[in-house]
Amino acid sequence: MSAEDLEKYETEMELQLYREYRDVVGLFAYVVETERRFYLSNDVQVQQHTEGGETYFEVSMHDAWVWDMYRPARFVKNVRVLTFKDVNVEELAKSDLEVPGDKPGFTG
């Protein structure tokens, strides 16, 4: 497989992933970002732990969707993430769920 073929394949996989995201985002209430992944979930808990002077976060999600083009199944029943990095949890407002291009008159 040439570098061009690989790039074309990855571009197509990313496009498929974006389309899936667009189809499922309306099913979820929260966006969760860690240093390694992007998730959608309706149930998120974040706990801060400090041990030996180090602080880390434990993120638990149930019935989540994960942005990862290399996973054969992106819906996961339970997710547990331990991280020393930042965790961002945002509640999605219904207006945030509109994807550009779905609006009448937009040609993108």
N, CA, C and O atoms as a Tinker XYZ file with bonds, in Angstrom:
   432  protein
     1  N      0.854000   -1.174000    0.000000    73     2
     2  CA     0.000000    0.000000    0.000000    64     1     3
     3  C      0.900000    1.237000    0.000000    63     2     4     5
     4  O      1.813000    1.339000    0.820000    81     3
     5  N      0.652000    2.153000   -0.895000    73     3     6
     6  CA     1.465000    3.365000   -0.995000    64     5     7
     7  C      1.044000    4.376000    0.071000    63     6     8     9
     8  O     -0.020000    4.251000    0.677000    81     7
     9  N      1.885000    5.367000    0.287000    73     7    10
    10  CA     1.584000    6.425000    1.253000    64     9    11
    11  C      0.317000    7.178000    0.836000    63    10    12    13
    12  O     -0.477000    7.595000    1.679000    81    11
    13  N      0.143000    7.344000   -0.476000    73    11    14
    14  CA    -1.047000    8.031000   -0.983000    64    13    15
    15  C     -2.306000    7.212000   -0.696000    63    14    16    17
    16  O     -3.335000    7.766000   -0.308000    81    15
    17  N     -2.223000    5.886000   -0.888000    73    15    18
    18  CA    -3.360000    5.008000   -0.597000    64    17    19
    19  C     -3.712000    5.032000    0.883000    63    18    20    21
    20  O     -4.887000    5.052000    1.250000    81    19
    21  N     -2.687000    5.030000    1.730000    73    19    22
    22  CA    -2.910000    5.063000    3.168000    64    21    23
    23  C     -3.563000    6.373000    3.585000    63    22    24    25
    24  O     -4.486000    6.377000    4.399000    81    23
    25  N     -3.094000    7.473000    3.036000    73    23    26
    26  CA    -3.681000    8.775000    3.345000    64    25    27
    27  C     -5.130000    8.844000    2.885000    63    26    28    29
    28  O     -5.979000    9.380000    3.598000    81    27
    29  N     -5.422000    8.314000    1.712000    73    27    30
    30  CA    -6.792000    8.299000    1.196000    64    29    31
    31  C     -7.692000    7.450000    2.098000    63    30    32    33
    32  O     -8.822000    7.840000    2.391000    81    31
    33  N     -7.194000    6.293000    2.539000    73    31    34
    34  CA    -7.942000    5.411000    3.430000    64    33    35
    35  C     -8.248000    6.117000    4.753000    63    34    36    37
    36  O     -9.385000    6.077000    5.223000    81    35
    37  N     -7.240000    6.768000    5.360000    73    35    38
    38  CA    -7.442000    7.466000    6.629000    64    37    39
    39  C     -8.419000    8.632000    6.481000    63    38    40    41
    40  O     -9.224000    8.886000    7.376000    81    39
    41  N     -8.351000    9.329000    5.367000    73    39    42
    42  CA    -9.284000   10.426000    5.115000    64    41    43
    43  C    -10.717000    9.909000    5.034000    63    42    44    45
    44  O    -11.634000   10.519000    5.583000    81    43
    45  N    -10.907000    8.789000    4.353000    73    43    46
    46  CA   -12.243000    8.192000    4.244000    64    45    47
    47  C    -12.745000    7.713000    5.609000    63    46    48    49
    48  O    -13.923000    7.874000    5.930000    81    47
    49  N    -11.852000    7.125000    6.411000    73    47    50
    50  CA   -12.231000    6.665000    7.752000    64    49    51
    51  C    -12.645000    7.845000    8.633000    63    50    52    53
    52  O    -13.621000    7.745000    9.377000    81    51
    53  N    -11.920000    8.950000    8.558000    73    51    54
    54  CA   -12.264000   10.146000    9.335000    64    53    55
    55  C    -13.604000   10.706000    8.898000    63    54    56    57
    56  O    -14.386000   11.151000    9.739000    81    55
    57  N    -13.888000   10.696000    7.610000    73    55    58
    58  CA   -15.169000   11.171000    7.105000    64    57    59
    59  C    -16.315000   10.283000    7.606000    63    58    60    61
    60  O    -17.363000   10.790000    8.005000    81    59
    61  N    -16.117000    8.972000    7.587000    73    59    62
    62  CA   -17.123000    8.049000    8.114000    64    61    63
    63  C    -17.352000    8.292000    9.599000    63    62    64    65
    64  O    -18.491000    8.265000   10.065000    81    63
    65  N    -16.284000    8.526000   10.338000    73    63    66
    66  CA   -16.391000    8.783000   11.767000    64    65    67
    67  C    -17.158000   10.073000   12.022000    63    66    68    69
    68  O    -18.017000   10.110000   12.903000    81    67
    69  N    -16.869000   11.123000   11.279000    73    67    70
    70  CA   -17.590000   12.385000   11.426000    64    69    71
    71  C    -19.079000   12.186000   11.142000    63    70    72    73
    72  O    -19.927000   12.712000   11.863000    81    71
    73  N    -19.390000   11.438000   10.106000    73    71    74
    74  CA   -20.803000   11.188000    9.780000    64    73    75
    75  C    -21.506000   10.432000   10.899000    63    74    76    77
    76  O    -22.654000   10.728000   11.230000    81    75
    77  N    -20.813000    9.452000   11.481000    73    75    78
    78  CA   -21.398000    8.717000   12.611000    64    77    79
    79  C    -21.600000    9.656000   13.798000    63    78    80    81
    80  O    -22.647000    9.617000   14.445000    81    79
    81  N    -20.617000   10.491000   14.086000    73    79    82
    82  CA   -20.732000   11.468000   15.166000    64    81    83
    83  C    -21.958000   12.359000   14.946000    63    82    84    85
    84  O    -22.750000   12.582000   15.862000    81    83
    85  N    -22.097000   12.851000   13.746000    73    83    86
    86  CA   -23.221000   13.727000   13.410000    64    85    87
    87  C    -24.557000   13.017000   13.647000    63    86    88    89
    88  O    -25.528000   13.641000   14.077000    81    87
    89  N    -24.603000   11.717000   13.365000    73    87    90
    90  CA   -25.829000   10.943000   13.536000    64    89    91
    91  C    -26.158000   10.661000   14.995000    63    90    92    93
    92  O    -27.334000   10.544000   15.342000    81    91
    93  N    -25.137000   10.547000   15.874000    73    91    94
    94  CA   -25.391000   10.139000   17.254000    64    93    95
    95  C    -25.319000   11.266000   18.276000    63    94    96    97
    96  O    -25.791000   11.085000   19.398000    81    95
    97  N    -24.753000   12.411000   17.941000    73    95    98
    98  CA   -24.541000   13.473000   18.926000    64    97    99
    99  C    -25.832000   13.882000   19.627000    63    98   100   101
   100  O    -25.798000   14.240000   20.804000    81    99
   101  N    -26.946000   13.838000   18.949000    73    99   102
   102  CA   -28.229000   14.224000   19.539000    64   101   103
   103  C    -28.734000   13.267000   20.607000    63   102   104   105
   104  O    -29.685000   13.585000   21.321000    81   103
   105  N    -28.113000   12.105000   20.727000    73   103   106
   106  CA   -28.518000   11.117000   21.727000    64   105   107
   107  C    -27.860000   11.359000   23.088000    63   106   108   109
   108  O    -28.215000   10.704000   24.068000    81   107
   109  N    -26.910000   12.290000   23.156000    73   107   110
   110  CA   -26.098000   12.445000   24.358000    64   109   111
   111  C    -26.201000   13.841000   24.952000    63   110   112   113
   112  O    -26.535000   14.804000   24.262000    81   111
   113  N    -25.909000   13.932000   26.249000    73   111   114
   114  CA   -25.999000   15.199000   26.973000    64   113   115
   115  C    -24.634000   15.831000   27.238000    63   114   116   117
   116  O    -24.549000   17.039000   27.455000    81   115
   117  N    -23.562000   15.031000   27.223000    73   115   118
   118  CA   -22.240000   15.542000   27.587000    64   117   119
   119  C    -21.176000   15.183000   26.548000    63   118   120   121
   120  O    -21.218000   14.130000   25.912000    81   119
   121  N    -20.231000   16.096000   26.408000    73   119   122
   122  CA   -19.009000   15.865000   25.647000    64   121   123
   123  C    -17.893000   15.785000   26.681000    63   122   124   125
   124  O    -17.780000   16.649000   27.550000    81   123
   125  N    -17.072000   14.748000   26.584000    73   123   126
   126  CA   -15.962000   14.561000   27.514000    64   125   127
   127  C    -14.679000   14.458000   26.691000    63   126   128   129
   128  O    -14.570000   13.635000   25.782000    81   127
   129  N    -13.706000   15.315000   27.034000    73   127   130
   130  CA   -12.425000   15.286000   26.341000    64   129   131
   131  C    -11.321000   14.964000   27.338000    63   130   132   133
   132  O    -11.210000   15.594000   28.390000    81   131
   133  N    -10.509000   13.978000   26.990000    73   131   134
   134  CA    -9.306000   13.670000   27.752000    64   133   135
   135  C     -8.133000   13.892000   26.812000    63   134   136   137
   136  O     -8.324000   14.270000   25.656000    81   135
   137  N     -6.914000   13.658000   27.304000    73   135   138
   138  CA    -5.753000   13.879000   26.433000    64   137   139
   139  C     -5.691000   12.872000   25.298000    63   138   140   141
   140  O     -5.006000   13.109000   24.303000    81   139
   141  N     -6.398000   11.745000   25.429000    73   139   142
   142  CA    -6.307000   10.702000   24.410000    64   141   143
   143  C     -7.575000   10.488000   23.604000    63   142   144   145
   144  O     -7.503000   10.011000   22.471000    81   143
   145  N     -8.735000   10.827000   24.153000    73   143   146
   146  CA    -9.991000   10.497000   23.488000    64   145   147
   147  C    -11.031000   11.601000   23.650000    63   146   148   149
   148  O    -10.896000   12.511000   24.468000    81   147
   149  N    -12.061000   11.479000   22.842000    73   147   150
   150  CA   -13.231000   12.353000   22.838000    64   149   151
   151  C    -14.438000   11.430000   22.970000    63   150   152   153
   152  O    -14.576000   10.473000   22.206000    81   151
   153  N    -15.313000   11.712000   23.934000    73   151   154
   154  CA   -16.468000   10.856000   24.197000    64   153   155
   155  C    -17.751000   11.660000   24.197000    63   154   156   157
   156  O    -17.748000   12.870000   24.424000    81   155
   157  N    -18.846000   10.968000   23.938000    73   155   158
   158  CA   -20.195000   11.470000   24.163000    64   157   159
   159  C    -20.820000   10.541000   25.191000    63   158   160   161
   160  O    -20.641000    9.325000   25.118000    81   159
   161  N    -21.554000   11.105000   26.153000    73   159   162
   162  CA   -22.166000   10.268000   27.184000    64   161   163
   163  C    -23.329000   11.005000   27.832000    63   162   164   165
   164  O    -23.417000   12.231000   27.761000    81   163
   165  N    -24.215000   10.254000   28.460000    73   163   166
   166  CA   -25.298000   10.836000   29.243000    64   165   167
   167  C    -25.021000   10.745000   30.738000    63   166   168   169
   168  O    -25.714000   11.381000   31.531000    81   167
   169  N    -24.029000    9.971000   31.131000    73   167   170
   170  CA   -23.706000    9.756000   32.543000    64   169   171
   171  C    -22.199000    9.846000   32.726000    63   170   172   173
   172  O    -21.460000    8.961000   32.296000    81   171
   173  N    -21.743000   10.931000   33.372000    73   171   174
   174  CA   -20.312000   11.176000   33.552000    64   173   175
   175  C    -20.053000   11.538000   35.017000    63   174   176   177
   176  O    -20.742000   12.379000   35.593000    81   175
   177  N    -19.054000   10.890000   35.601000    73   175   178
   178  CA   -18.589000   11.265000   36.930000    64   177   179
   179  C    -17.078000   11.466000   36.849000    63   178   180   181
   180  O    -16.362000   10.666000   36.247000    81   179
   181  N    -16.606000   12.557000   37.473000    73   179   182
   182  CA   -15.173000   12.834000   37.534000    64   181   183
   183  C    -14.793000   12.944000   39.003000    63   182   184   185
   184  O    -15.372000   13.734000   39.749000    81   183
   185  N    -13.813000   12.141000   39.408000    73   183   186
   186  CA   -13.310000   12.194000   40.778000    64   185   187
   187  C    -11.840000   12.578000   40.745000    63   186   188   189
   188  O    -11.060000   12.041000   39.958000    81   187
   189  N    -11.473000   13.518000   41.611000    73   187   190
   190  CA   -10.079000   13.926000   41.735000    64   189   191
   191  C     -9.456000   13.147000   42.887000    63   190   192   193
   192  O    -10.034000   13.060000   43.971000    81   191
   193  N     -8.282000   12.585000   42.651000    73   191   194
   194  CA    -7.560000   11.823000   43.664000    64   193   195
   195  C     -6.179000   12.444000   43.856000    63   194   196   197
   196  O     -5.557000   12.897000   42.896000    81   195
   197  N     -5.707000   12.461000   45.093000    73   195   198
   198  CA    -4.349000   12.920000   45.383000    64   197   199
   199  C     -3.666000   11.853000   46.217000    63   198   200   201
   200  O     -4.130000   11.479000   47.293000    81   199
   201  N     -2.540000   11.372000   45.683000    73   199   202
   202  CA    -1.749000   10.359000   46.383000    64   201   203
   203  C     -0.279000   10.694000   46.238000    63   202   204   205
   204  O      0.210000   10.916000   45.130000    81   203
   205  N      0.426000   10.732000   47.361000    73   203   206
   206  CA     1.864000   10.998000   47.318000    64   205   207
   207  C      2.212000   12.316000   46.663000    63   206   208   209
   208  O      3.248000   12.428000   46.009000    81   207
   209  N      1.365000   13.311000   46.827000    73   207   210
   210  CA     1.617000   14.616000   46.234000    64   209   211
   211  C      1.230000   14.734000   44.768000    63   210   212   213
   212  O      1.339000   15.815000   44.190000    81   211
   213  N      0.785000   13.657000   44.162000    73   211   214
   214  CA     0.357000   13.652000   42.756000    64   213   215
   215  C     -1.174000   13.688000   42.688000    63   214   216   217
   216  O     -1.854000   13.015000   43.463000    81   215
   217  N     -1.698000   14.467000   41.766000    73   215   218
   218  CA    -3.144000   14.536000   41.553000    64   217   219
   219  C     -3.475000   13.881000   40.226000    63   218   220   221
   220  O     -2.822000   14.133000   39.213000    81   219
   221  N     -4.496000   13.037000   40.243000    73   219   222
   222  CA    -4.989000   12.438000   39.005000    64   221   223
   223  C     -6.508000   12.407000   39.039000    63   222   224   225
   224  O     -7.126000   12.582000   40.089000    81   223
   225  N     -7.091000   12.184000   37.884000    73   223   226
   226  CA    -8.539000   12.188000   37.742000    64   225   227
   227  C     -9.019000   10.813000   37.299000    63   226   228   229
   228  O     -8.382000   10.148000   36.482000    81   227
   229  N    -10.138000   10.407000   37.845000    73   227   230
   230  CA   -10.817000    9.180000   37.439000    64   229   231
   231  C    -12.145000    9.592000   36.812000    63   230   232   233
   232  O    -12.991000   10.202000   37.465000    81   231
   233  N    -12.312000    9.255000   35.557000    73   231   234
   234  CA   -13.523000    9.604000   34.820000    64   233   235
   235  C    -14.278000    8.313000   34.531000    63   234   236   237
   236  O    -13.721000    7.376000   33.959000    81   235
   237  N    -15.548000    8.268000   34.928000    73   235   238
   238  CA   -16.395000    7.105000   34.664000    64   237   239
   239  C    -17.566000    7.536000   33.794000    63   238   240   241
   240  O    -18.208000    8.554000   34.055000    81   239
   241  N    -17.833000    6.755000   32.764000    73   239   242
   242  CA   -18.960000    7.015000   31.863000    64   241   243
   243  C    -19.678000    5.700000   31.605000    63   242   244   245
   244  O    -19.068000    4.631000   31.595000    81   243
   245  N    -20.978000    5.800000   31.397000    73   243   246
   246  CA   -21.789000    4.627000   31.080000    64   245   247
   247  C    -22.546000    4.902000   29.786000    63   246   248   249
   248  O    -23.005000    6.020000   29.550000    81   247
   249  N    -22.671000    3.886000   28.960000    73   247   250
   250  CA   -23.355000    4.001000   27.669000    64   249   251
   251  C    -22.826000    5.201000   26.893000    63   250   252   253
   252  O    -23.539000    6.179000   26.663000    81   251
   253  N    -21.585000    5.105000   26.505000    73   251   254
   254  CA   -20.890000    6.206000   25.844000    64   253   255
   255  C    -20.578000    5.861000   24.389000    63   254   256   257
   256  O    -20.665000    4.707000   23.968000    81   255
   257  N    -20.215000    6.890000   23.642000    73   255   258
   258  CA   -19.737000    6.761000   22.266000    64   257   259
   259  C    -18.348000    7.377000   22.246000    63   258   260   261
   260  O    -18.153000    8.467000   22.784000    81   259
   261  N    -17.384000    6.706000   21.641000    73   259   262
   262  CA   -16.001000    7.182000   21.628000    64   261   263
   263  C    -15.553000    7.507000   20.202000    63   262   264   265
   264  O    -15.780000    6.737000   19.268000    81   263
   265  N    -14.905000    8.675000   20.060000    73   263   266
   266  CA   -14.357000    9.095000   18.768000    64   265   267
   267  C    -13.027000    8.385000   18.593000    63   266   268   269
   268  O    -12.016000    8.803000   19.158000    81   267
   269  N    -13.022000    7.318000   17.816000    73   267   270
   270  CA   -11.797000    6.559000   17.562000    64   269   271
   271  C    -12.016000    5.770000   16.274000    63   270   272   273
   272  O    -12.776000    4.802000   16.259000    81   271
   273  N    -11.359000    6.177000   15.208000    73   271   274
   274  CA   -11.618000    5.555000   13.912000    64   273   275
   275  C    -11.060000    4.144000   13.811000    63   274   276   277
   276  O    -11.372000    3.425000   12.861000    81   275
   277  N    -10.238000    3.736000   14.774000    73   275   278
   278  CA    -9.654000    2.398000   14.709000    64   277   279
   279  C    -10.437000    1.360000   15.515000    63   278   280   281
   280  O    -10.085000    0.181000   15.510000    81   279
   281  N    -11.490000    1.788000   16.204000    73   279   282
   282  CA   -12.328000    0.851000   16.968000    64   281   283
   283  C    -13.402000    0.277000   16.056000    63   282   284   285
   284  O    -14.037000    1.026000   15.313000    81   283
   285  N    -13.617000   -1.026000   16.095000    73   283   286
   286  CA   -14.694000   -1.596000   15.276000    64   285   287
   287  C    -16.079000   -1.231000   15.812000    63   286   288   289
   288  O    -17.031000   -1.136000   15.038000    81   287
   289  N    -16.204000   -1.024000   17.128000    73   287   290
   290  CA   -17.476000   -0.621000   17.741000    64   289   291
   291  C    -17.205000    0.589000   18.624000    63   290   292   293
   292  O    -16.380000    0.524000   19.536000    81   291
   293  N    -17.892000    1.684000   18.358000    73   291   294
   294  CA   -17.638000    2.907000   19.109000    64   293   295
   295  C    -18.572000    3.095000   20.294000    63   294   296   297
   296  O    -18.300000    3.927000   21.160000    81   295
   297  N    -19.663000    2.347000   20.354000    73   295   298
   298  CA   -20.532000    2.408000   21.526000    64   297   299
   299  C    -19.948000    1.485000   22.586000    63   298   300   301
   300  O    -19.674000    0.315000   22.318000    81   299
   301  N    -19.758000    2.019000   23.795000    73   299   302
   302  CA   -19.209000    1.221000   24.882000    64   301   303
   303  C    -20.114000    1.332000   26.103000    63   302   304   305
   304  O    -20.638000    2.405000   26.402000    81   303
   305  N    -20.291000    0.227000   26.799000    73   303   306
   306  CA   -21.180000    0.195000   27.961000    64   305   307
   307  C    -20.587000    0.953000   29.141000    63   306   308   309
   308  O    -21.267000    1.779000   29.750000    81   307
   309  N    -19.333000    0.684000   29.467000    73   307   310
   310  CA   -18.664000    1.341000   30.592000    64   309   311
   311  C    -17.274000    1.793000   30.182000    63   310   312   313
   312  O    -16.534000    1.065000   29.520000    81   311
   313  N    -16.933000    3.013000   30.590000    73   311   314
   314  CA   -15.603000    3.563000   30.316000    64   313   315
   315  C    -15.045000    4.082000   31.631000    63   314   316   317
   316  O    -15.734000    4.763000   32.390000    81   315
   317  N    -13.788000    3.750000   31.886000    73   315   318
   318  CA   -13.083000    4.282000   33.050000    64   317   319
   319  C    -11.735000    4.793000   32.564000    63   318   320   321
   320  O    -10.946000    4.046000   31.984000    81   319
   321  N    -11.483000    6.065000   32.808000    73   319   322
   322  CA   -10.247000    6.702000   32.370000    64   321   323
   323  C     -9.524000    7.231000   33.609000    63   322   324   325
   324  O    -10.118000    7.922000   34.436000    81   323
   325  N     -8.250000    6.902000   33.727000    73   323   326
   326  CA    -7.390000    7.479000   34.753000    64   325   327
   327  C     -6.373000    8.353000   34.048000    63   326   328   329
   328  O     -5.708000    7.903000   33.115000    81   327
   329  N     -6.243000    9.607000   34.487000    73   327   330
   330  CA    -5.353000   10.524000   33.786000    64   329   331
   331  C     -4.766000   11.565000   34.732000    63   330   332   333
   332  O     -5.414000   11.998000   35.684000    81   331
   333  N     -3.536000   11.952000   34.451000    73   331   334
   334  CA    -2.885000   13.051000   35.162000    64   333   335
   335  C     -3.093000   14.363000   34.406000    63   334   336   337
   336  O     -2.724000   15.431000   34.894000    81   335
   337  N     -3.677000   14.277000   33.231000    73   335   338
   338  CA    -3.881000   15.447000   32.375000    64   337   339
   339  C     -5.269000   16.046000   32.600000    63   338   340   341
   340  O     -6.073000   15.512000   33.363000    81   339
   341  N     -5.534000   17.157000   31.928000    73   339   342
   342  CA    -6.824000   17.832000   32.031000    64   341   343
   343  C     -7.955000   16.957000   31.508000    63   342   344   345
   344  O     -7.770000   16.153000   30.594000    81   343
   345  N     -9.122000   17.130000   32.106000    73   343   346
   346  CA   -10.353000   16.506000   31.651000    64   345   347
   347  C    -11.365000   17.625000   31.466000    63   346   348   349
   348  O    -11.547000   18.454000   32.357000    81   347
   349  N    -12.018000   17.652000   30.322000    73   347   350
   350  CA   -13.018000   18.671000   30.035000    64   349   351
   351  C    -14.372000   17.990000   29.855000    63   350   352   353
   352  O    -14.518000   17.105000   29.012000    81   351
   353  N    -15.360000   18.404000   30.648000    73   351   354
   354  CA   -16.718000   17.884000   30.524000    64   353   355
   355  C    -17.629000   19.071000   30.243000    63   354   356   357
   356  O    -17.667000   20.037000   31.006000    81   355
   357  N    -18.355000   18.986000   29.143000    73   355   358
   358  CA   -19.279000   20.058000   28.779000    64   357   359
   359  C    -20.661000   19.477000   28.558000    63   358   360   361
   360  O    -20.821000   18.430000   27.931000    81   359
   361  N    -21.657000   20.175000   29.084000    73   359   362
   362  CA   -23.039000   19.777000   28.826000    64   361   363
   363  C    -23.451000   20.386000   27.494000    63   362   364   365
   364  O    -23.252000   21.576000   27.250000    81   363
   365  N    -24.024000   19.556000   26.646000    73   363   366
   366  CA   -24.450000   20.032000   25.333000    64   365   367
   367  C    -25.811000   20.716000   25.446000    63   366   368   369
   368  O    -26.761000   20.140000   25.975000    81   367
   369  N    -25.894000   21.927000   24.951000    73   367   370
   370  CA   -27.180000   22.607000   24.831000    64   369   371
   371  C    -27.814000   22.121000   23.537000    63   370   372   373
   372  O    -27.109000   21.758000   22.596000    81   371
   373  N    -29.104000   22.113000   23.490000    73   371   374
   374  CA   -29.777000   21.623000   22.279000    64   373   375
   375  C    -29.337000   22.399000   21.039000    63   374   376   377
   376  O    -29.263000   21.822000   19.954000    81   375
   377  N    -29.044000   23.687000   21.174000    73   375   378
   378  CA   -28.589000   24.459000   20.006000    64   377   379
   379  C    -27.204000   24.014000   19.559000    63   378   380   381
   380  O    -26.854000   24.183000   18.390000    81   379
   381  N    -26.387000   23.434000   20.487000    73   379   382
   382  CA   -25.054000   22.937000   20.128000    64   381   383
   383  C    -25.130000   21.699000   19.253000    63   382   384   385
   384  O    -24.151000   21.330000   18.603000    81   383
   385  N    -26.286000   21.059000   19.235000    73   383   386
   386  CA   -26.421000   19.796000   18.532000    64   385   387
   387  C    -26.660000   19.973000   17.042000    63   386   388   389
   388  O    -26.638000   18.997000   16.292000    81   387
   389  N    -26.887000   21.205000   16.604000    73   387   390
   390  CA   -27.076000   21.450000   15.185000    64   389   391
   391  C    -25.722000   21.446000   14.503000    63   390   392   393
   392  O    -24.812000   22.172000   14.902000    81   391
   393  N    -25.595000   20.632000   13.480000    73   391   394
   394  CA   -24.353000   20.526000   12.749000    64   393   395
   395  C    -24.401000   21.485000   11.557000    63   394   396   397
   396  O    -25.378000   21.486000   10.808000    81   395
   397  N    -23.356000   22.302000   11.372000    73   395   398
   398  CA   -23.350000   23.164000   10.193000    64   397   399
   399  C    -23.550000   22.337000    8.936000    63   398   400   401
   400  O    -22.972000   21.260000    8.788000    81   399
   401  N    -24.352000   22.836000    8.057000    73   399   402
   402  CA   -24.657000   22.089000    6.841000    64   401   403
   403  C    -26.048000   21.481000    6.925000    63   402   404   405
   404  O    -26.667000   21.193000    5.900000    81   403
   405  N    -26.542000   21.284000    8.144000    73   403   406
   406  CA   -27.906000   20.796000    8.311000    64   405   407
   407  C    -28.902000   21.946000    8.290000    63   406   408   409
   408  O    -30.113000   21.736000    8.222000    81   407
   409  N    -28.369000   23.172000    8.349000    73   407   410
   410  CA   -29.242000   24.344000    8.348000    64   409   411
   411  C    -29.667000   24.668000    6.922000    63   410   412   413
   412  O    -28.854000   24.572000    6.003000    81   411
   413  N    -30.911000   25.047000    6.723000    73   411   414
   414  CA   -31.355000   25.421000    5.389000    64   413   415
   415  C    -30.532000   26.591000    4.854000    63   414   416   417
   416  O    -30.247000   27.544000    5.579000    81   415
   417  N    -30.166000   26.510000    3.618000    73   415   418
   418  CA   -29.439000   27.608000    2.995000    64   417   419
   419  C    -27.935000   27.492000    3.097000    63   418   420   421
   420  O    -27.218000   28.243000    2.434000    81   419
   421  N    -27.436000   26.578000    3.902000    73   419   422
   422  CA   -25.982000   26.401000    4.035000    64   421   423
   423  C    -25.510000   25.430000    2.996000    63   422   424   425
   424  O    -26.044000   24.327000    2.881000    81   423
   425  N    -24.515000   25.822000    2.236000    73   423   426
   426  CA   -23.944000   24.917000    1.238000    64   425   427
   427  C    -22.478000   24.766000    1.554000    63   426   428   429
   428  O    -21.661000   25.606000    1.174000    81   427
   429  N    -22.140000   23.693000    2.253000    73   427   430
   430  CA   -20.766000   23.532000    2.680000    64   429   431
   431  C    -20.160000   22.292000    2.301000    63   430   432
   432  O    -18.994000   22.053000    2.613000    81   431
